[in-house]
Amino acid sequence: MSKKRVFSGVQPSGNLHIGNYIGALKQWVDLQETRDCFFCIVDLHAITVPKNPDDLRKKIREVAALYLASGIDPKKSTIFVQSHNPDHAILAWILDCVASMGQFLRMTQFKSKSEGQKENVSVGLFNYPALMAADILLYQTDEVPVGEDQKQHVELTRDLAQRFNRRFGKVFKIPQVKMFKLGARIMSLQDPTKKMSKSDQDKDGVIDLLDSADEVRRKIKIAVTDSGREIVFRQDKPAISNLLTIYSHLGNISTRELERKYQGKGYAKFKEDLAEVIIRFLKPLQERFYQYERDKECLERILKDGLKKVKVLSEETLKKVYHLVGLG
């Protein structure tokens, strides 16, 4: 039997951080052993808000190199840049003509990102779900691994695929939502009620994958903690539970074992050890990243090989779509 196909991607905006690794990249690495994985750098999504062109070009290659440094193997997975394949934008327009305004207005992410901007909100931000649907449907994707914040977009993708299939004829596979494993949601070091985010204005709440050892130590040292001194994984202790989650995933040790290890010890010792665990994890990843960053020819070759593979598949899907819709 052929492997199920998986599609996912990251925007080349902001800096990838340990939350991105634990919540997504680490799980992608595992998926590539049992799935046919397509991992995209979704740069068209990134320009839904203003971007400096030079910074964007640099970030696209940075994200690609971090994919590889994190363990995504181009021999097992397909890595490519979204904008290199114009079929994404073409299918997004066709899906725009199938979708309704009401569907897009109900998207909670659009509501939150557009709040307070009024007429300054880009049409691209409003149409973001159509482009995400096109990303997924172009490749006859079976599963889409997402966090809770993207689940609504995948559900909309399923609805658009079903609507198109009913109206014009069956062409799109209906993708399944594949939720990330529980316990992989990493929160801000400064506000444990908020998810660690690339767009967080408080950079002390985020540990980037390319942070120096000194930066890691400083950020962990000033990370907020809960009242009391107990190092336990408990709902009423969100700050220390978040730090335990990070330690557990990057140190490959259960939170129960960590609770026993630090019983009767203070936050200072726990934080000191956690910082060193993060540094040990980041060191080889950063070394691999800088190797790919220096070898630009290798990186470009991997992206071109990925594009060549996906273009064959997307052209096949678009050909069917054109025929059914009556285009061309």
ROPA-465102 format. One record per residue (C-alpha): x, y, z. Coordinates in steps of 0.02 Angstrom, whole numbers, plus 50000, padded with zeros to 5 digits. Layout:
XYZ
...
# end
This chain:
500005000050000
500595017649961
500965029250106
499715042350157
500205059750098
500475073650225
500605092350189
501155105850309
502145121950308
502865136550405
502855154950359
504575163050335
504175177050457
504905179850629
506105167350702
505755148750724
505815144350908
505815129151021
503915129451023
503915127250834
505145112850851
504225103550990
502485107250923
502815104150738
504555100550670
504935086450792
503295078050746
503615080750560
505265071450578
504325056750652
502975057350517
504205055850374
504575037950427
502795032250391
502065045550274
502405053650105
502775070950174
502705087750085
503445101850190
503245119050115
503955136250155
502335145950137
503015162850083
501415168349993
500525167450161
501895178150237
501515193350127
499715194850190
500525207750304
501905219850249
503655212350236
505365219250193
505825210450028
507655207550074
507185200750245
505875189350166
507115182050040
508345178550182
506995170750293
506415158750156
508155150750148
508325151450337
506725141550363
507255128850230
508935126550318
508065124650487
506915111350416
508455101450365
509405105150525
507915098950627
508015081850544
506875083050393
507735072050265
507555077150080
507735058650035
506165054850136
505195071150124
504865084349991
505405102050037
504945116749925
504495135249921
502655139349896
502905154149778
504035143849663
502465134549609
501165146749538
499855132949539
499515137349722
498925154949678
497925148749527
496955135849626
496705148349768
495795159949646
494675145849585
494265141149765
493895159549801
492535158049668
491815142749755
491895149549934
490685162050011
491095178250101
490185171650254
491355156750268
492905167850271
492125180550390
491875166550517
493735162550523
494295166350701
496105169250649
495565182950527
494515191050663
495955191150786
497285197050662
496185210550585
495535217350749
495835236050759
496475237550580
494815240950492
495105246450311
496985243250324
496725224350326
497365216550165
496215206450052
497595193350059
497345191150245
495475188850216
495805176150076
497145166750175
495995151450197
495785149250008
497675149049984
497905136650126
496545125750050
497435126449882
499085121449965
498265105850034
497115100849891
498385102949751
499315087449809
497835076149850
498355076850033
497735063450152
498215071450318
498605089050378
499525089850545
499005105850634
498845113750803
497165119350874
497355136850798
497375129950620
496045116550638
494655128150577
495605131450416
495775112950378
493915110450412
493565124450287
494725115850162
493695099950179
492095109750152
492765118449995
493375101849924
491685093849953
490775108849879
491875108749723
491675089949701
489785091149713
489645105949594
490885101049459
491375082849483
492525073249599
494335078749588
494915083049764
495335070549900
494525075950065
495965078550188
495905073150369
496415084150515
497895076350606
498035085050773
499745086650850
500085075550999
499465081751166
500725089951281
501665098351139
500935115851162
502345127151221
501885143351307
502765160151325
504125160751458
503435177551513
501565173751503
501125155251521
499325158851470
499905163051292
500665151351163
502505154451122
502405164250960
503555170750823
502555187050826
502695189751015
503285207451049
504105201651210
505625192351145
506085186651321
504595174951312
505295165551162
506855154651140
507335154950957
508165139950878
509655151050835
509835159251006
511585159151082
511965149451240
512075165751340
510365171251274
509595154551324
510295155751500
509695173751519
507925170151456
507715154651564
508395163751716
507075177551701
505655165851648
504135168351760
503725155051889
502235151452001
502015154952185
502815142452302
504375131952270
503665115252215
504235108952046
502675099551992
501685097451833
499975103751885
498575114351811
498705127451947
500565129651909
500565134451723
502275142751721
503275128551798
502235115751702
502745124351540
504585123651589
504395105351635
503615101951464
505095110051376
506335100351484
505395084151453
505365085751263
507135092151238
507915081651377
506965065751332
506365062951510
504585061851578
503835075651684
503555062651822
505415058751826
505805077251829
504645079951977
505595066352072
507285072952017
506935090652080
505925086452235
506465098152376
507555108452259
507235126552214
506795134952050
508565141652029
509365124452013
507955118151901
508125133151785
510005131551779
509875113351724
508465117151601
509515130451515
510935117951491
509725104851420
509105117551292
510885122851248
511425104651222
509925101851110
510195117651008
512075115750980
512045101550849
510485108850768
511345125650748
512915117450680
511885108550546
510955124650508
512555134550476
513225120550365
511675121750254
511725140750261
513525140750197
513185127750062
511955138049961
512095126849808
511555111649909
510075120949983
509505127449813
509675110049738
508565102549873
507235116049844
507315113749654
507155094849670
505655097349783
504845109349661
505115097349516
504195083649610
502715094049669
502475102649500
502065086049416
500715082649546
499975100149550
499875101249360
498915084949357
497655091649484
497475108449396
497205100149227
495705090849299
495055106649384
495205116949223
494255103849126
492845102349252
492645121149275
492755124449087
494345134949086
495655135848949
# end
